[in-house]
Every structure is written in structure tokens, then in C-alpha cells.
């Protein structure tokens, strides 16, 4: 089968080891390496530019408020050149808690993304710039990605709703193999299905506190689950939030279980139009390194 891409972060104290694992991911033929925003994903991508030779890689995502546009452009142009065009700049507006940590007051998401892309591409004297991939959940942002970017990437999306989401793209973009259509999907490979489900529920608990994600999942048909989560939050029962992620919701938004079941899930995501699936591995019995070992075994 065509292997998916893999998400990974360069965790403090394991950064050099993470680069070595990335080289193994490349050797095994996975489709790409994409790094979420924590622990300096732009710096990790620069390491990948120097230490890999063929595999595509990128940020998924870099919040547009965390650097100046000029700094983004200079770093992105350098990685694009050094890697021979393998780098993709995935950008997004991130979420309320991230804005507080960054000390920024964002504007309207659609306007901020459009302005960022225009100013980024207007940078002069840096050499060629990489493709831009826009992070999206709702259909207006998907449509904007189809208008101004070279791709769109979801995170924790619902498979049953993906057709409706991708309908916001022009048909030419949906059918263009060079237009990136990705989804970051939480994945736990384990023969202990209940343990794997529990891992994915923990992984996604923080997203249940984000209004934009709840609005998306409500749109995707999970109103009952979102009502229960909002009631728990309002009543101060924060620890109860993960239990309201139903088994149906979990199967629609994550991959879990034995290796064969996860491989079937990858195919199912491709069947709904996600060409560039990015598995976000967690383990029921260990850390990121262990989770990646389980991914290697499942797709050997």
C-alpha cells in the first residue's frame, strides 16, 4: 500500500534522536513528515532540510502570529532551497489558548490568513518560496485555501463529513494531485482496542474545550456529544469531558486498534478524498518513540 505521512515533534532532550527517527521514516518510504506547532517546528523542519534527502516535510501548522512575516519568509525560503523544494509551509490561526501564550490579539481568521499569504509572497530577494498549506476546519477556510494556497490540511476531522468539507474546494483543486489535501489523524495501534480508544480520547480532550472544534463537530453531526461536553464545562466537570467522545465519534475522527484495522482506516480516509493522510501516533504502552516503532511494524 502507499504509506501515509507521519506527524512528529522534536521533544526536548530527544531532538537529535527525533532527527535520526525521521531518517528512518524516510528510509522506510513514508509519504512525508509533518510537525505540529509545539517545541519549535520551524527549527525541526530546518534540521530535516539538512538531514534528509528525498522525503517531503513541513509544518502542520505554524501559527501565523508567532513570527514576523519577514522572518517566516526568510526561514521558509532557506528550507525550500536547501531541501530541493521538499518543504511545505503549513500555516494557521491556531486557537485561543495559543494566542494567550503568544501574547497576540488576532483579527478575523479569514482576513488574517489572506493578509499573511499576500505579504509572505510579496517578500523580495529571498529566492523561491515554498508551497503554502492552509489549516482549515470549516468550509469558508477550506474555500480560502482553494483560492490562495497550494493545499489544505485538517486536524482531527470527521471522515463522514469530509465530502462536505472538500466540496468547498474548486473541482480542479480536488482533482489536482499536486494540491495537498491532508488530515492529521490521532492514531493508536494496539491489540487492546479499549486501551487504544482511551489513548485517543485523552489525546483529543483538550480539543473538546475549544469552541471552534465543538462547532465543527456539531456541524459534522455530533450535536449530542458537543451538548454534553458544553454542559460538563459549564458545570465545572472538566474531567468528564473525554467520556462524552462517543465510540461512533471516535471511530469517525481517529484510528485505533490492531495494525490491520488501522491500515484499513488509512484506505478509508483516502476513499473520501484525503490524499495526504498524516497519522499522529500515540502508544498505549509508551512514548512517541514507542508509538513510531508500532507504526513501523504496522506498515512494514
Protein Blocks (a to p, Z undefined) as FASTA:
>chain_A
ZZddddddddehilmmmmmmmmmmmmnopabdcddfehhlmlmmmmmmmmpckbccdddd
ddfklpcfklmmmmmmmmmmmnnopaccdddebjfklmmmnopacddfklmmmmmmmmmm
mpghkbpadddddddfbfmlmmmmmmmmgbdcdehiafklmmmmmmmpcfklmmmmklcc
dddddddddfblmlmmmmmmmmmmmmmmpmklmmmmmmnopammmmmmmmmmmnopamlm
mmmmcfklmmmmmcedjfklmmmmmmmmmmnopabaccddddfkbcfklmmmmmmmmmZZ
